[in-house]
Amino acid sequence: MEITMKRRALLIAVLIIGALCCMPSCKKRIEWCYYEEYHYINNSGYEISITAFNKIDSIWYAETYHIGINEQLSQEIELNSGNSADIIVHSDSVMVTFGNERVSHFVVADSISPYNILRSENFVSVQVSENRNSNTYTFTEKDYQNANDISAD
């Protein structure tokens, strides 16, 4: 009987060791998706329209977004596989119109203007979590003043 108990204990020990050896690592595997949020806040005192232009396969596409006074527009992209064509900051160029009175045009290559909404440096960026950043651009009276009078264009 004692031999049977020893065999049972040995069998249990072998099974436990075998099970532990067959288990994958105890480390949790996480596959991250990285997100970027873009927020456009309108504190300019004028209705804003943003027309984003993108060239895809030699064809130009335009998408217009509207932001009311004291309102905001928010966009989000999953960077690993998201489509950036619908994200304003990833556009080839933009036209920002203030209340049908003034307009600004920006392209990616314009790297000096502090009003260019295609420049990441002009956003206030906050890391929300390990895999999420939030970027905010606030339109102010200075953006309006920097824009060109539409009647002059």
MOSUL-V805382 format. One line per field, one symbol per residue. ss: DSSP state (A for helix, B for strand, O for the rest). burial: + if it has 16 or more other C-alpha atoms within 10 Angstrom, else -. A space follows every 10 residues. Layout:
ss = ???
burial = ???
This chain:
ss = OAAAAAAAAA AAAAAAAAAA AAOOOOOOOO OOOOBBBBBB BBOOOOOBBB BBBBBBOOBB BBBBBBBOOO OBBBBBBBOO OOOAAAOAAA OOBBBBBBOO OBBBBBBOOO OOOOOOOOOA AAOBBBBBBO OBBBBBBBBO AAAAAAOBBA AAO
burial = ---------- ---------- ---------- ---+++++++ ++++-+++++ ++++------ -----+++-- -+---++--- ----++++++ +++++++++- -++++++--- ----+++++- -++-+----- -++++++++- --++--+++- ---
